[in-house]
Amino acid sequence: MKKSSKIPLLVLLATFLFNILTVGSTVVLHESGHYITAYCAGCKHIKLVFLDSDVGTYTEMACPTEHPLYFAALGALLLTLPFALAFLLLRNLPEKNIFWISFGFNLTIMVVDIPEILLLKPASFVLGLVFFTIGEILLIDSLFEHIGREEGLII
């Protein structure tokens, strides 16, 4: 097998692994952020569920008072935003584009957390999808460039 014919396979494999790890980490951090926010707000009976065949992942809580509109969104961003921003420190590596994938995916799943304000839910979903897609395109492009350079095919 020629060197150049291995590059698409390596890019596909790397992209698949990066996405699995990024999406999984984002979900865990998203729900953990809800848990921490609920705990700090004095909520009781907090239950973090990662594998539920009916609903998916969620955090249950019984809070004593009415919380502000931004309460759930704050929890969703508490841990995922620093996680995503950390990838921007990898300036010259393809993995820096994971920022867009993680942040976009988090915005997309935040749709169930944010309040019913005119166009806020669709805007969050569409913006998250756009960021996610941009991240995928940038990641794949930079992986092709990086792996091609490592294989000596790009100068």
N, C-alpha and C positions, 0 to 999 in steps of 0.2 A: 504494500500500500504506500503510495507516494505521500510525502510530507504534506503537500497542499490538500490532499483529499481527507486528511485526518482533522483539519482545522474546523470544518462545519460540525463534525461529530463532537469535538472537544467543546466548541461553543455551545452546542445544544445541551450537552451534559452539564457544563458549568452553569448555564442559565437555569436549567431545571433544578439543580441543587441549591443555587442561590435563592430561587423563588420559594422552594419548600421551606428552607430555613428562615427566610425573611418573613413570609406570611405566618408561619408557626410562631415565631418570636413576637411578631406584632400582635397576634391574638392573645398570647399569654401576657404580654405587657399591658395591652389594652384592658383586659379584665382585671389584672392585678392593680392597675391604676384606679379602677372603680372601687376595688376592695379597700385600698389605702385611703381613698377619699371618703368612703363611707365610714371607715373606722375612725378617722380624724374628726368626722362630723358627729360622732356619737351614735351612729346607727347601731341597731342590735340585730342579732340573728343573721349575720352576713354569711352568705354561702356563695362560694366561687365554684362554678361548674364549667369544666372544659370539654367534657364529652357527654352530650345529651342527644340521643338519636332523634328526638322530636324537634327541638328548638335550635340546637347547636351549642354555642358557648354563651354564658350569661353570668351575671352576678345578682343574686337576690339580697335584699336588705329591708329591714323595717326601721324607718327613720322617724324619730319622735316629732319633728316639725316639718313644715313645708320648706323645701329648699329652693334657692333661686334657680332661674332657668338654666344657668350655665353650669350647674352642679355636675350633671352627668358628663357634659363635654369636657369639663376640667379633669375629671377622673380618666377619661379616655386619652387625654393628651399628656397626663402627668408623667408617665414613663415612656410612652412611645415617641414623643417628640425628642427627648435627649438621645434615645437609642438611634433614631433616624439621623439626627444632626451629627452624631459621632462619625457617620460614614463620610461626611463631607471633609473630614480631616485626612482622608486617603486621597489626596489631590491627584496623584499621577497613576492611580490604579483604577481598573474598571469597577471595582466594588464601590467607589464613591457614588455611583448612580443608584445604589440600593436605597439611598436617602429618598429618592422620588418614589420608588416602589413601596417602601414602608409607609411613608407619609400619605401617599395616595390611597393605599389599601386601608389605612386607619381612617381617613376621611370617608371612605366608602362604607365601612362598617359602623361609623359613628351615626349613620342615618337613623338607626333605631334609638340612639341616645339623646338626640337633640330635640328640643321642643317643636311643637307644631306652629311655627312662625312662617308666614307667607314666603314661599320659595326657598326657605333655608334647607329643608331636607333634599329637594332635587338639586339645589346648587352644591351641597356637600357631596352628593353622590356623583354628579357630573364632574365636578372639580377633582374629586378623588380618582375617578376613572381616567381623566386626562393626565393627571400626575403619574398614575400607575403606568399608563401606556407610554408616556414620554420616558419614564424610567426604564421600561423594558427595551425600548428602541435604543436609548443611549447605552444601556448595559451590553446589549448584543453587539452594537457597533464597536464599543471600546474593547470588548472581549475579542472580536475578530482582529482588531488592530494589535492588541497586546499579545495574543497567542501567535499571530503571524510574525510579529517582531521576535518573539522568543524562538520560533522555528526558523528564523533567518530568512523569511520570505518578504518581509517589509523592512525597508531601511529607514 
